[in-house]
Amino acid sequence: MYQEEIVIYAKARCRRCRRARRILKRKGYAFEAVDVAGDEKLRARLAETTGKRKVPLIFLGGRLVGGLEDIEALERSGDLDRVVRGRV
């Protein structure tokens, strides 16, 4: 099954980040998790690029989808599968 590349920038000890990873795992999606804890340069670059400072930051197919609330909203609406499969 085709799916867009998913990258989640998160911290290992972040409750919100764990919830976002759990949603992706439960749906069976393959994703890359990048730990930003302790990497101030990466966090600064992400903040500059996205305008957001909080993690998690979730990218699908190279574009920012958002954070935990955005993934939860997509899941509730039933659109997460379509977005991940590139049908949006």
N, C-alpha and C positions, 0 to 999 in steps of 0.2 A: 504494500500500500504506500503510495506516494505521500510525503508530508514535507512541508517547508522546513528548512533548517531552523531549529529553535536554540537560542542561546539565552541563558538566564544569568545575569550578573547579580550576585548575592553574597551574603555573609553566612558562614556555617552556623553561627549561634544566633541567628535572627529568626524569630518566631514567624514573622510574615513571610520570610524567604522559604522557610520549611513548608508553610502552607501552600505557597505557589508551586514548589517542587512536587509536593504531594498530589496536587491536582494534575499536573503533567504526567506523573508516574501512574496515577490511577487510570488515566485515559490511555495509557500505553504508548505515549509519545517518546521518541528518542530525543534527548536534548543534551546540550553541553552546559555544564554549570561552571561558571568562572567565579572563584572566590576573590572578592575585592577587599577583604579585611587586610589591613596593613599595607595596601598598595595605594598610597595617596595620589600618585601620578595617574593611575588608571581611573580612580574615582573622580579626580579633577577633570580628566578628559571626558568621561561620561557625563559629568555635570555640564560641561561646556557644550558638548554635542547635543544633549537631550534637554537641557534646561531643568533637569530633575536631580535632586541630591539624595533622595531616599532609595533604598533597595527594597525589594528586588526590581530590577529593570529587565523586561522580557522582550526579546527581539524575535520576530518571525520573518524568515526570508530576508533578513538584513534590515527590516524596518521595525521601529519601536512600536510595540503594542501597548505598553504601559507597565503598570505594576500589579500587585496582588488584586486590587479592586477591579482592574480592567479584565484580568483573566477570569475572576469570579463572575463578573457581569456577562462576559462572553459565554461562560459555562451555563449560567442560569438561562440565558436566552436561547441556548442551543446552537449558537453561531461558532463556538470554539472549533468544532470539528471542521466546519467549512473553511474557516480562516487558516487552520493548520494544513489543510489539504489544498490550499491555494485557490479556492473556489469563490473568493470574495473579491 
